[in-house]
Amino acid sequence: ATATVAKGASKAFTATVTGEGIVSGDVEWSQDGTKSSITDDGVLTVGSAETKSSITVTAKSKQDTTKTSTATVTVP
């Protein structure tokens, strides 16, 4: 998945956890921007002072932490 988010703007991400024996669809969100943040609900806010031109957003299953998915966010 990819998205473009300007400095100072926000974007909501979603993740669906599937698989055999999965009982929890909860995920832990993270991002690797220098001046950006992501909420527990998956809303990325790109900081106005962000220095990276590309941020990776990761969703990790709380039930099975080996299951992850990523999205690349371009910061114009």
C-alpha positions in Angstrom: 0.0 0.0 0.0 1.1 3.5 -0.7 -0.1 7.0 0.1 1.1 10.6 -0.2 0.7 12.8 2.9 1.8 16.5 3.0 3.7 17.9 6.0 1.2 18.9 8.7 -1.5 16.6 7.3 -3.0 13.4 8.7 -4.2 10.1 7.1 -6.1 7.2 8.7 -4.8 3.7 8.0 -6.7 0.4 8.5 -5.6 -3.2 8.9 -7.5 -6.4 8.9 -6.0 -9.5 10.7 -7.1 -12.8 9.2 -6.0 -16.4 9.5 -6.8 -19.7 11.1 -7.3 -19.4 14.9 -7.3 -15.6 14.9 -9.5 -14.3 17.6 -8.2 -10.7 17.9 -8.1 -8.2 15.1 -6.2 -5.7 17.2 -3.0 -4.3 15.8 -0.1 -2.2 17.1 0.8 0.7 14.8 4.2 2.2 14.3 6.0 4.6 11.9 9.6 5.5 11.2 9.3 9.2 10.6 11.6 11.6 12.5 8.9 14.2 13.4 5.7 12.3 12.8 3.4 10.3 15.0 0.7 7.6 14.7 -2.2 6.9 17.1 -3.3 3.6 18.5 -6.2 3.9 15.9 -3.8 4.1 12.9 -4.0 7.9 12.2 -0.6 9.1 11.0 0.2 12.8 11.4 3.2 14.0 9.4 5.0 16.6 11.4 5.6 20.0 9.8 9.3 19.5 10.5 9.5 16.0 9.1 12.9 15.4 7.5 12.2 12.1 5.7 10.7 12.0 2.2 9.3 8.5 2.8 7.8 7.0 5.9 7.0 3.3 6.5 3.8 2.7 8.5 3.6 -0.8 10.1 0.6 -2.7 11.5 1.6 -5.7 13.7 -0.9 -8.2 15.0 -1.2 -8.1 18.8 -2.2 -11.8 18.8 0.6 -13.1 16.5 3.4 -10.6 16.5 5.1 -12.4 13.5 2.3 -11.1 11.3 2.9 -7.6 10.0 2.0 -5.4 7.0 3.5 -2.1 5.9 2.5 0.9 3.8 4.9 3.4 2.3 4.0 7.1 2.7 5.5 9.7 0.4 6.1 13.1 2.0 6.2 15.7 -0.8 
